[in-house]
Amino acid sequence: MTRVVAVNGSPKMEKGYTELILRPFIEGMREAGAEIDLFYLKRLEIKPCKGEFHCWNTKPGECMIKDDMQTVIAALKRADILVLATPVYIPLPGEMQNFLNRLCPLVDPVLTTRNGRTRARLHPDFNIKKIVLVSSSGWWEMGNFGTVLRIAKELAEDISVEFAGALLRPHSSALTKKGPRTDKVLDSAKKAGLELVASGRMRRNLLAAVAKPLMSEKAWRKT
């Protein structure tokens, strides 16, 4: 059975636009037989990283801070796939940034150099094979995802895990307007989740359908 940890960093949690894409994506993974642990960071107490590197130098893989991150780490030890779900802020909501910083225990303190960059690998206690990004943006253009997308890809590269793709939804408020085009976006998100678990990958045309414009830029700027 494929085990998935999905982390929603939107401060609006179930009421946010990120949830509108994450929900059908999770439904698709469940239909394919995956077991899902879903966390809303706003509900958790996750303190900032202290930068002591206790999880590297003293007890590799173990964080010295005792808070709700311990529950998430326990789930990540069972996970095959990590889904990062976040709206685009500047660049991330604070809760998501804290969470990413606290992932240091997942990193084995054995460094190497690949293509001129210092990289690491996943700690042996973890078996994550893929990282997926689900992100929503209020702005019309896809370029607004650039920084968030790079963060997710860098995390995967840093721990030598496959970045399996991104479900990116621009001008996400348009998802609240019901209709065939909106239905197509949500259905594509669900199919992407099903495909990820069933075959290990998501077709590019499905990811493109999730990101397809629901209105013209001119119309969006009038909203």
N, C-alpha and C positions, 0 to 999 in steps of 0.2 A: 504493500500500500504506500502510495506517495503521501508524505506529510508536508504540510505547508504552514508556514507562519506568515500571516499578513499583518502588517503594522500600519494603521491609519493615523497619520500625524496631523490631520486637519483639526484645528480647534473647535470646529463645528460638528465634528464626529459624524453621526448618522444623518445630520441635517445639511451637511456640506455637499458641494458639487463633486468632490472627489469620490464620495460614497456612491454617487449615481453611476460611476464607471466601475468602481471596485465591487459593488454588489453583484451585478451579473457576471463579472469575471470569476468571483468566488463560486457562484451558482454553477458555472460551467465546470470548474475544477471538481466540485462535489459530485456533479453528474458523472464525471469520469472516474469517480471512486476515491478521490483524495480526502484525507482527513485535514481539517482546517482549524488552526488556532488563530483567532482574530483578536488583536489588541487595539484599543483606542488610547493613544498616548496621553490624551487630556485627562483620562480617568486614573492614570497611574502616577505614583510618586517616583520620578526618575531624576535624581539629583545630577548636577553637572559633574563631569569627570574632574578629578583633582590633579591629573597629570603626574601622579607619583610613579607610574609604571610598576606598581605592585603586581599587576597581572602579567607582567613580563619578567621582571627581575627577581621577585620574591617567590610568588606562587603562580607560575604561568597558567593562564586560563581561568584564574579566580580573581574576581573583583573585590577590592577591600571595602567598597561601599555597600551597605546592606539596605536595600530599598526594593521597590517593585521590579527593578530590572532583574533581580534574581529569578522571578517567575518567568520573565521573557527568555532569559538565558537558558533556563531548564527546557523550555519548549524548543528553542533553537538547537539544542543538542539532539533532538529527535527529528529535526526538519531536513527535508530534501530541497525545498524551495523557500526562499525568502522573498516576500512581496513587500516593497516599500511604496506606500500610497501617501501622496502629499500634494497639497496645492502649491503653486508657485508663489512664494513671498519674496523676500529680498535676502537670500534666495529661498530660505526654508522657514517654516514655523519654528519657534524656539524649541518646542517639544521634540520635533523631529531631529533638530540639530543635536540636542542633548542625547537622544537615543543613538544617533550615529557615532558620537564621540564615545559612548559607553560600550560600543562593540569591540573595543580593544581586546577584551579577553578572548575573542574569537580568533585573534591573530597569533600564530606561533612565532616566537621571537627568533626566527631564523631568516635572515635577510639575504637576498640575492639581487643581481642586476639583470634586467631584461630591457633591451632596446634603450639603453642609457638611463633607465629609471630604477631606483631602489624599490624592490617589491618584497612581499612576504608570502606566507601561505596560511591556509586555514589550520587552526589548532587541531590536533588529532581527536579531541573530544567531540568535534563537530563534523557533520557529514553533508553540509549544504553543497548542492551541486549547481544550483542556478539562482540568480537574482533577477527579479523583474521589477520594473518601475511602473506604477500607475499614477498619473499626475493630471491635474486640472489647472487651467489658467483662465483668468478673466479676460485677458487680452485676446485679440483676434488672431494674431499671427503665431505660427509655429516656432519662430525664432525665440520667443519668450521662454521656451523650455530649455534653452541651451545650457545654462549653468546647472540646473537640477539634473538634467540628463548626464552631464559630465560627472557630477558627484556620484551618481549611481554606477556609472561605468567604471570610475576610478576605484570605488569600493570593491567591485567584483575583480578588477585587475589586481588590486593590492593583495587580496587574499587568494588569488589564483582560482577563482570561481567563474563559471560562464555567465556572462550577461545575456539573458535569454530574450530580451526585447523590452519595449516600452509601449504602454497604452497611454497616449497623450491626447487630452481633450481640450482644445482651445475654445475661447468664448463659451465657457462651460455653462453659463447661465441659460443658454439656448436649449439645454437639455430639459428644462422645465416645460417647454412648449411641446405638447403631445402632437404626434403626427408620424407618417410613414418614415420620414428621414431620421427623426429621433429614434424610432423603433429600430431602424437599421443599425444605428450606432450601438445601441444597447445589445442587440442581438449579436453583433460582431464581437463585442466584449465578452459575451457569454461563450461564443464559439472559440474565441482565443483561449479562454480558460480551459475548456474541454480539450482542445488540441495540445496545450502545454502539458497536461497530465497524460493524455493518451499517447502522444507521439514524441514528447520532449521538446517540441518547438511550436512556434506560432507563425502562420503564414503572413507574409508581408501585406497581402491584400486585405486581411482582416484588421491589421494594425492601422493600415491606411484608411479603412472604413470607419474606425473609431475616431480618427482625427479629421474626417471629412467636414468641410465647412457646412454649417447649417443655415448660414445667411451670408450675404456679401459683406465685404469690409465696409462699404459705404453705408449699408443698412445697420451694421453693428455700431458704427460711430454715431448714429442717430438715436441709439437706445439710451 
